[in-house]
Amino acid sequence: MLVIDRFENGFALCENDAETLRIPMALIPSGAAEGDVLEQESGAYRVNAGATQHRRLLAAQKLKRLLASADDAE
């Protein structure tokens, strides 16, 4: 699984569990955004919308818990 971290100088910098990969923008699907999960299929990349949505939901839940614990500490 690759996750788009950022776009820089014509490349999508994507992270997996072990490394950061520089993928030319020409290979990235149109409309792909930071945080999207990419899968390689038949030599092409595609956005996995379900996995992207799941990761964003987990991140939102984590942020909500962190903010709630910060409010409790005040």
C-alpha positions as CSV (number, residue, x, y, z in Angstrom):
1,M,0.0,0.0,0.0
2,L,1.3,3.4,-0.9
3,V,0.0,6.7,0.6
4,I,0.6,10.0,-1.2
5,D,2.5,12.2,1.3
6,R,2.9,15.3,-0.9
7,F,3.6,16.5,-4.4
8,E,6.9,18.0,-5.2
9,N,8.7,19.1,-8.4
10,G,6.6,16.9,-10.7
11,F,6.6,13.9,-8.5
12,A,4.2,12.3,-6.0
13,L,6.1,11.4,-2.9
14,C,4.5,8.2,-1.6
15,E,5.1,6.3,1.6
16,N,4.8,2.6,2.3
17,D,5.9,0.8,5.4
18,A,9.6,0.9,4.6
19,E,10.4,3.8,2.4
20,T,9.4,6.9,0.5
21,L,9.0,6.6,-3.3
22,R,9.1,9.3,-5.9
23,I,6.5,8.6,-8.6
24,P,6.3,10.8,-11.7
25,M,3.0,12.7,-11.8
26,A,2.4,11.3,-15.2
27,L,1.7,7.9,-13.5
28,I,-0.5,9.3,-10.8
29,P,-4.3,9.3,-11.5
30,S,-5.9,12.7,-12.2
31,G,-7.5,14.1,-9.1
32,A,-5.3,12.1,-6.7
33,A,-4.7,14.1,-3.5
34,E,-2.4,14.0,-0.5
35,G,-3.4,11.2,1.8
36,D,-4.9,9.0,-0.9
37,V,-4.0,5.4,-0.9
38,L,-2.6,4.1,-4.2
39,E,-2.5,0.6,-5.5
40,Q,-0.6,-0.6,-8.5
41,E,-2.6,-2.7,-10.9
42,S,-1.4,-3.9,-14.3
43,G,1.5,-1.5,-14.2
44,A,-0.8,1.5,-13.5
45,Y,-1.6,3.3,-10.3
46,R,-5.2,3.8,-9.1
47,V,-6.7,5.4,-6.0
48,N,-8.2,2.9,-3.6
49,A,-11.2,5.1,-2.4
50,G,-12.3,2.6,0.3
51,A,-8.8,2.4,1.9
52,T,-8.4,6.2,1.6
53,Q,-11.7,6.8,3.3
54,H,-10.9,4.3,6.1
55,R,-7.5,5.9,6.8
56,R,-9.1,9.4,6.9
57,L,-11.8,8.1,9.3
58,L,-9.1,6.6,11.6
59,A,-7.1,9.9,11.5
60,A,-10.2,11.9,12.4
61,Q,-11.1,9.6,15.3
62,K,-7.6,9.8,16.6
63,L,-7.6,13.6,16.4
64,K,-10.9,13.8,18.2
65,R,-9.5,11.6,21.0
66,L,-6.4,13.7,21.3
67,L,-8.4,17.0,21.4
68,A,-10.7,15.5,24.0
69,S,-7.8,14.4,26.2
70,A,-6.2,17.9,25.9
71,D,-9.5,19.5,27.0
72,D,-9.7,17.1,29.9
73,A,-6.2,18.1,31.0
74,E,-7.1,21.8,31.3
